[in-house]
Amino acid sequence: MPNLAIIPARGGSKRIPKKNIKQFLGKPIIAYSIEAALTCGLFDTVMVSTDDIEISDISIKYGADVPFIRSAETSNDFATTFEVINEVVSNFEANNQKFEYICCIYPCAPFVTAIKLIKSFDVLKNNQFDSVFPIMPFSFPIQRAIKHKNNRLNYFFPEFSLSRSQDLEKSYHDAGQFYWLKTDVCLYKKQILTENSGGFIIDEIEGQDIDNEADWHLAEMKYRFLNG
């Protein structure tokens, strides 16, 4: 059974206008996700789910398919990634196309590479996980997190206030780059992160959440550093 890459890229970005097709070091940022998916050799179909004609045209230019336009219900500010994936799968199944594995790759993830997709797919299959996605270590132990309220500071976890940072358990967060899914299992459970999900660890320099212009410039700096 074939594999599918879904790149969800709606047109309604507010904090960074036209974020998904904004120029990132010389080409639209979505092009990096498309190119990684195309070159890894894992996918029978690489498609972009979008409600925006300009995004559609650029995606096709860089080699992706746009077999249908995303619905208004999955294009609003509150639509979840799972809802987008479910809609895509339903559209393909209506045409008698099914996929054993799906990789949802975000459009603003220039640090995604073919090698990462291949290695993380191996983690998924070799461990028989429901899903796998890249995770990054927190730069400081979350057990020592501090809350700031009414100009006062308090520990979230006072029991660790005197603990040495090197003695605390390492913690990670979702890198927000891509998700591998075993299609039938995740759709049945209606979630991406299940009790049988695995992580693919990446370094802090290999990812950047991009929510504003400062994040954007930081991502470009990291990319230049990694790629000479």
Buried (B, 14 or more C-beta within 10 A) or exposed (E): EEBBBBBBBBBEBEEBEBBBBBEBEEBBBBBBBBBBBBBBEBBEBBBBBBBBEEBBEBBEEBEBEBEBEBBEEBBEEEBEBBBBBBBBBEBBEEEEBEBEBBBBBBBBBBBBBBEBBEBBBEBBEEEEBBBBBBBBBEEEBBBBEEEEEEEEEEEEBEEBEEEEEEEBEEEBEBBBBBBBBBBBBBBEBEBBBBEEBBBBEBEEEBBBBBEEEEBBEBBBEBBEEEEE
